[in-house]
Amino acid sequence: MARHNPSEGPPSRKYNIIGADIPETVLFKGDSLVSSLSGTPRVINCVYYYDDTGSILFERLCSEPTYYLFRTEKEIISQNAKAIAGITGPVSLIELGSGNAGKTTLLVDAYVKTHGPASYTAIDINHSILERAAENILSVTPDFDFLGIVGTYQTGLVQTKELTGRKLLVSFGSAIGNLYDNELCSLLLSARAALSPGDYFLVGIDLDKETEMLEAAYNNQTAILGNLCVLQHLNWRFSGNFDIFQFRHVAFHNKSLQRVEAHLEAMQAQSINLQKLNFSFQLEKGEMIRTEIMRKVDLNSFHGMFIEYGFRPVHNWTDSYKRYAVCLFQLSDKQFESEPPLAS
Ligand SMILES: C[S@@+](CC[C@H](N)C(=O)[O-])C[C@H]1O[C@@H](n2cnc3c(N)ncnc32)[C@H](O)[C@@H]1O
C-alpha cells in the first residue's frame, strides 16, 4: 500500500500518517452543515465534536466516573482479546475512529502474542489523535507496522483496499452508535466494499438500559464542556459568531428511539452567522440544536442491521451487568438474495 510523508516518532519507533493533505472540505462538508442547520430540528453532525479540543475532551470524558462505557468496554476487551485473536487467526487490523487507540493496545497485544507481528491501520478524522494512537500502539508492540489515515470512515476505508490477507475491521467506543441510520447504512456499504468474504468486523456498542445511568454518563462536567465546544469549533472553522455562554447543554434518554440525544438550547433569541459558509439564521429562545445521538441497542436488532449488509454474527462478549457488548461479525461469502438497502 502506498505510504507517503513518513513522520518519525521517538528514535526507535517509526510510523506513517497519510492524508494530512486531504482537503478540509472533504472532512467537514460546509454544505451539509448548512442543510442540517436549516432543518427541523436543527442538527450539527457529531464530526464537529472532534477537533483537537474535542479529542482531548473525549479522552477526559472516558475517565469521568459516570461514563461507564470506556471502562466497561476495556474490561470486555481485556478479558476476551485472546479469544478474539483465536477465532479470527492472523489478520491486518483496521480501526475506524481509533481515537488514541488506548483500548486497542489490548487487542494488538493479544494478536502479537498469539500470531506474531502484524499491521495496524488507524482511520480518524483528527490528525493529532492519530499521533497519540501511534505512540500508544508502538509502546506496546514496537514491531507493529502502524499506518494512520486522516480521513472520514469512508475515505479512509477506500485507502485500505490494497491491504492483503485476512482483515479485521474494528470500531470501539460505541462510535457506530453516533451515526444516523443513513450514515450507518453508508458505513456498512463501505465496509463491505473494503472487505473480502471471510473478513471480520469487531464492533463495540452500548446496550439499552435504565435512564438514570444513561443520562448520568452524558451530563457530567466534561460532557457539558465537550458539547459547548462544538460551537467554538464551528466559530473557528467557519468564522461563526456563536456565543457559547448563550447556550445550555441538554442530554436526555429518548426511550422510544433507543438513544441518548445531546442538544444545545439557546438561552435567548439570537442571530447566528457563519461567514465562510455565507449562511445566517435566527434562533428562538428555547430552540434546541441537536449535536449528537448515542444509540443504545438491543442485540437482536443490532445484529439485524449487520445481517442486512451481509455480516454474519459470530460471537458477542458482554460484561457481567450486560451494559455493553463487543460483537464479532464475519462478511458472508454468500451472494445476497436481494441488494442491501441503500444509504439515503
Ligand atoms: C467515540 S470516539 C471513540 C474513540 C476510540 N475508538 C475509543 O474507543 O476510545 C470516536 C472517534 O472517531 C473519530 N470520528 C468521528 N467521526 C468520524 C468520521 N466520520 N470519520 C472518521 N473518524 C471519525 C473521532 O475523531 C474520534 O476519535
The ligand as a Gaussian input file, in Angstrom:
#p B3LYP/6-31G(d) Opt

LIG

0 1
 C      -16.409000       7.998000      20.248000
 S      -14.742000       8.331000      19.786000
 C      -14.047000       6.700000      20.004000
 C      -12.558000       6.715000      20.080000
 C      -11.931000       5.340000      20.340000
 N      -12.304000       4.389000      19.323000
 C      -12.323000       4.822000      21.693000
 O      -12.998000       3.798000      21.756000
 O      -11.924000       5.410000      22.711000
 C      -14.906000       8.475000      18.030000
 C      -13.602000       8.677000      17.269000
 O      -13.923000       8.629000      15.884000
 C      -13.455000       9.782000      15.209000
 N      -14.510000      10.110000      14.235000
 C      -15.761000      10.556000      14.488000
 N      -16.475000      10.642000      13.354000
 C      -15.656000      10.241000      12.358000
 C      -15.808000      10.076000      10.950000
 N      -16.974000      10.342000      10.346000
 N      -14.772000       9.625000      10.237000
 C      -13.562000       9.341000      10.845000
 N      -13.360000       9.461000      12.175000
 C      -14.401000       9.898000      12.921000
 C      -13.246000      10.843000      16.257000
 O      -12.220000      11.749000      15.911000
 C      -12.920000      10.007000      17.492000
 O      -11.527000       9.810000      17.645000

